[in-house]
Amino acid sequence: MLAFDVLVRGRVTYEALDGAPARIPRGHCRVETHEGFVSLLWIDDMGAHSATLTAERFEEHLEAGAVLVLDAAQLGRRRAPERS
């Protein structure tokens, strides 16, 4: 399992327990990867919440810019050197 932080900055939806579409609020989320799916975890005024997406659906949100990885180094990607 790989875990990293993301910023939800666009429309990211998932299927709630009752089958209705629900939206993950904009802001900070913790992502945990599993084989074939990812879990997004966030906290709001009502408490802690989580949603599960297929890996493919999560990748679509990344490519669309709706989700931004906050620390790419955690994914094994090299960060661009900071300029001074």
C-alpha positions in Angstrom: 0.0 0.0 0.0 1.2 3.5 -0.9 -0.2 6.6 0.9 0.1 10.2 -0.1 -1.6 13.6 0.2 -3.7 15.2 -2.5 -5.6 18.4 -3.0 -9.1 18.0 -4.5 -9.6 21.1 -6.5 -12.3 20.0 -9.0 -15.4 17.8 -9.3 -14.5 14.3 -7.9 -17.5 12.0 -7.4 -18.0 8.5 -6.1 -20.9 6.2 -5.6 -22.3 6.4 -2.0 -23.6 3.4 -0.1 -27.1 4.0 -1.3 -25.9 4.1 -4.9 -26.4 7.8 -5.4 -23.5 9.9 -6.7 -21.7 11.9 -4.0 -19.0 14.5 -4.2 -15.7 14.7 -2.4 -15.3 18.2 -1.1 -12.5 20.4 -2.3 -9.5 20.4 0.0 -7.0 18.1 1.5 -7.4 14.3 1.3 -5.2 11.4 2.2 -5.0 8.7 -0.5 -4.2 5.0 0.1 -3.6 2.8 -2.9 -4.6 -0.8 -3.0 -4.5 -3.3 -5.8 -7.0 -2.0 -8.4 -8.5 0.8 -6.3 -7.7 3.8 -4.2 -9.3 5.1 -0.9 -9.6 8.9 -0.3 -10.0 10.0 3.3 -10.9 13.5 4.5 -12.2 15.3 7.6 -14.9 18.0 7.6 -17.2 19.5 10.2 -19.2 16.3 10.4 -16.2 14.0 11.0 -14.0 11.6 9.1 -15.2 10.3 5.7 -13.8 8.0 3.0 -14.6 7.0 -0.5 -13.3 4.3 -2.8 -12.5 4.8 -6.5 -11.1 2.4 -9.1 -7.5 3.2 -10.0 -8.5 4.1 -13.5 -11.1 6.6 -12.3 -8.6 8.2 -9.9 -6.1 8.5 -12.7 -8.8 10.2 -14.8 -9.2 12.8 -12.1 -5.4 13.3 -11.9 -5.2 13.8 -15.6 -8.1 16.3 -15.7 -6.5 18.3 -12.9 -9.3 17.7 -10.4 -6.8 16.1 -8.0 -3.3 17.4 -7.4 -0.7 15.3 -5.7 0.9 17.4 -2.9 4.1 15.5 -2.5 5.2 13.8 -5.7 8.3 12.5 -3.9 6.1 10.1 -2.0 5.2 8.6 -5.4 8.7 8.0 -6.3 8.7 10.9 -8.8 11.5 13.4 -8.8 10.6 16.9 -7.9 12.0 19.8 -9.9 14.8 21.6 -8.1 13.8 24.7 -6.3 15.1 27.9 -7.7 16.7 30.5 -5.4 
